[in-house]
Amino acid sequence: MASKASDRDDENGVSLVSHVVDSIVDGVMAGRYAPGQRLIAADLAEEYNVSRAPVREALHMLAGEGVVELIANRGARIRRLSVKDRIDFLEFTEALCVLGVRLTAGKVGDPEIRDAVIAAFQPIEDNAVRRSARDFVDSLYRYHIALNRLSGNRYVEFFYSRPYMRFFTTLLSELAPGDHWDQYLINYRLIHETILTGDAHSAVVTFSSHIRWVLRNMREALAADEA
């Protein structure tokens, strides 16, 4: 049985609970865990080479984040999201990311920040060519991670990095870009180019217009499912 110290920290001082939390979310992002899939504490403990204590704590944390559901006498399972859940999440994401877009656009006069924004956008181009929805959406998420970090606002960076943000964003790939690959890339190139002009107002308007377009597509998909 692992000691209390090893249940708290690994050799690098990283919380084992945080390690398990991140590993489960990363597993969803990589497609190793699917919505609705049961998570067995004993199996996870063996997979991540930890005792069951940090696994149980990690599952409770993920339940609080809305990533997993705890089922009486049956353990945990990866949460399924409805289209309405994803619409609500994207509306929330817009409100959060707008701040990162606005603040970073105002800082691109700094060559280091400008170079960092340009570097963060390249994976979007690469994954658009590969036509992997999961990887493409992940690159969009990481682009906004970079923008939020560069914004200098530690709160927007913190909240956008939460496990539930990564989880919900990954599941958006089941709906987006869908059949709209070319337009999605055109929109994000415009967002990126507008940020690089340093015009914060136009960058926000361009980003919000894109999100409204995505939401409209999602609502049409929801209406079709309900018809």
C-alpha positions in Angstrom: 0.0 0.0 0.0 1.3 3.4 -0.9 2.3 5.7 2.0 0.4 8.9 2.8 3.3 10.9 1.3 3.2 9.0 -2.0 -0.6 9.4 -2.1 -0.1 13.2 -1.9 3.0 13.8 -4.1 5.2 12.1 -6.6 8.9 12.6 -6.8 8.4 15.9 -8.6 6.1 17.2 -5.9 3.0 16.9 -8.1 -0.2 15.9 -6.3 -1.1 12.4 -7.3 -4.8 13.4 -7.2 -4.0 16.1 -9.7 -2.1 13.6 -11.8 -5.0 11.2 -11.9 -7.5 14.1 -12.7 -5.3 15.3 -15.5 -4.7 11.8 -16.8 -8.5 11.0 -17.0 -9.3 14.3 -18.8 -6.3 13.8 -21.1 -7.7 10.3 -21.8 -11.0 11.7 -22.9 -9.2 14.3 -25.1 -7.2 11.5 -26.7 -10.2 9.2 -27.1 -9.1 6.6 -24.7 -12.2 7.2 -22.5 -15.6 7.8 -24.1 -18.7 9.5 -22.8 -20.7 6.9 -20.8 -17.7 4.7 -20.2 -17.4 3.3 -16.6 -14.3 4.1 -14.7 -13.2 1.4 -12.3 -11.1 2.7 -9.4 -9.0 -0.5 -9.1 -8.2 -0.4 -12.8 -7.3 3.3 -12.7 -5.1 2.7 -9.7 -3.2 0.0 -11.5 -3.0 2.0 -14.7 -1.5 5.1 -13.0 0.5 3.1 -10.4 -1.1 4.7 -7.4 -3.2 3.5 -4.5 -7.0 3.7 -4.7 -7.2 6.7 -2.3 -6.0 9.4 -4.8 -8.1 7.7 -7.5 -11.3 8.0 -5.4 -10.5 11.6 -4.5 -9.8 12.4 -8.2 -13.1 10.9 -9.2 -14.9 13.0 -6.6 -13.1 16.1 -7.9 -14.1 15.3 -11.4 -17.7 14.8 -10.4 -17.6 18.3 -8.9 -16.2 19.6 -12.2 -19.0 17.8 -14.1 -16.6 15.5 -16.0 -17.8 12.2 -14.4 -21.0 11.0 -12.7 -20.9 9.0 -9.5 -23.5 6.2 -9.6 -24.5 4.5 -6.3 -23.0 1.1 -6.0 -21.6 1.3 -9.6 -18.7 3.6 -9.4 -18.2 6.4 -11.9 -18.7 7.0 -15.6 -17.6 9.7 -18.0 -20.5 12.1 -18.4 -22.5 12.4 -21.6 -23.4 15.8 -22.9 -26.5 16.7 -24.8 -26.4 19.2 -27.6 -28.1 21.7 -25.3 -25.3 21.2 -22.7 -22.8 22.0 -25.4 -24.6 25.1 -26.5 -24.8 26.4 -23.0 -21.1 25.6 -22.5 -20.1 27.4 -25.7 -22.0 30.5 -24.7 -20.1 30.5 -21.4 -16.8 29.9 -23.2 -17.4 33.0 -25.4 -17.8 35.2 -22.3 -14.5 33.8 -20.9 -12.4 33.9 -24.0 -13.5 37.4 -25.1 -11.4 38.8 -22.3 -8.3 36.9 -23.4 -8.9 38.0 -27.0 -9.3 41.7 -26.0 -6.4 41.9 -23.6 -4.0 40.1 -25.8 -4.9 42.1 -28.9 -3.9 45.2 -26.9 -0.5 43.7 -26.2 0.7 42.5 -29.6 2.9 45.5 -30.0 5.3 43.6 -27.8 7.3 41.4 -30.3 7.5 38.5 -27.8 3.8 38.4 -27.4 3.2 38.8 -31.1 5.5 35.9 -31.8 3.8 33.7 -29.2 0.4 34.4 -30.7 1.7 33.5 -34.2 3.3 30.3 -32.9 0.1 29.3 -31.0 -2.0 29.5 -34.2 0.2 27.2 -36.4 -1.3 23.9 -34.9 -4.7 25.1 -36.0 -3.5 25.3 -39.6 -1.8 21.9 -39.3 -4.8 20.1 -37.8 -7.2 21.7 -40.4 -5.1 19.9 -43.1 -5.3 16.6 -41.2 -9.1 16.9 -40.9 -9.2 15.4 -37.4 -12.0 17.2 -35.6 -10.7 16.2 -32.1 -7.2 17.4 -32.8 -8.5 20.6 -34.5 -10.8 21.5 -31.6 -7.9 20.7 -29.2 -5.7 23.2 -31.1 -8.3 25.8 -30.9 -8.5 25.2 -27.1 -4.7 25.5 -26.8 -4.7 28.7 -28.9 -7.1 30.3 -26.4 -5.0 28.9 -23.5 -2.1 30.9 -25.0 -4.2 34.0 -25.5 -5.5 33.8 -21.9 -1.9 33.4 -20.6 -0.6 36.2 -22.7 -3.5 38.4 -21.6 -1.9 38.9 -18.2 -5.2 38.2 -16.4 -4.5 35.3 -14.1 -8.1 34.6 -13.4 -9.1 34.1 -17.0 -6.0 31.9 -17.4 -6.9 29.8 -14.3 -10.6 29.2 -15.1 -10.0 28.3 -18.7 -7.4 25.7 -17.6 -9.8 23.9 -15.3 -10.5 20.2 -16.1 -14.1 20.8 -17.0 -13.1 23.3 -19.7 -10.8 20.8 -21.3 -13.4 18.1 -21.1 -16.4 20.1 -22.4 -14.2 21.6 -25.2 -13.2 18.1 -26.4 -16.8 17.0 -26.7 -17.6 20.0 -28.9 -15.6 18.1 -31.6 -18.6 15.8 -32.1 -20.5 18.8 -33.5 -17.8 21.2 -34.7 -16.5 21.8 -37.3 -18.8 19.2 -38.7 -19.4 19.9 -42.4 -18.0 23.4 -42.1 -14.2 22.8 -42.1 -13.4 25.5 -44.7 -15.6 28.2 -43.1 -14.3 27.4 -39.6 -10.7 27.8 -40.7 -11.5 31.1 -42.6 -13.2 32.4 -39.5 -10.3 31.6 -37.2 -7.7 33.0 -39.6 -9.7 36.2 -39.6 -9.9 36.2 -35.7 -6.1 35.6 -35.6 -5.3 38.3 -38.2 -7.5 40.8 -36.4 -5.8 40.1 -33.1 -2.5 40.8 -34.7 -3.6 44.2 -35.9 -3.9 45.2 -32.3 -7.4 46.4 -32.7 -9.0 44.9 -29.5 -12.6 46.0 -30.4 -12.5 44.5 -33.9 -10.9 41.3 -32.5 -13.7 40.9 -30.0 -16.4 41.5 -32.6 -14.8 39.0 -35.0 -14.5 36.3 -32.4 -18.0 36.8 -31.1 -19.4 36.7 -34.6 -17.7 33.4 -35.1 -19.1 32.0 -31.9 -22.6 33.2 -32.9 -22.2 31.3 -36.2 -21.2 28.1 -34.4 -24.1 28.4 -32.0 -26.5 28.9 -34.9 -25.2 25.6 -36.5 -25.6 23.8 -33.2 -29.1 25.0 -32.6 -30.0 23.9 -36.1 -28.6 20.4 -35.3 -30.6 20.4 -32.1 -33.8 21.4 -33.9 -33.2 18.7 -36.5 -32.8 16.0 -33.7 -36.0 17.1 -32.0 -38.0 17.2 -35.2 
